[in-house]
């Protein structure tokens, strides 16, 4: 693949609560990572819009971009492919 085009933009736990191994290939912006975390937690676009103070269409645009960058076609596929990232081990 085009290794020279890939920048290291690994997601930090502080930013989204999870780390996605190999995320550098997707080049998600900080806001896209934030929206991704909310999507994986099960929030709807409307709920994200309200909680983040964004227009609904803006959230829909982010969701579309996230789907494209992660190579999925919808919410079900997103959760199937990436949902494990929000699973947290129980506190000891």
Secondary structure, 3 states (H helix, E strand, C coil): CCHHHCCCCCCCHHHHCCCCCCHHHCCCCHHHHHHHHHHHCCCCHHHHHHHHCCCHHHHHHHHHHHHHHHCCCCHHHHHHHHHHHHCCCCCC
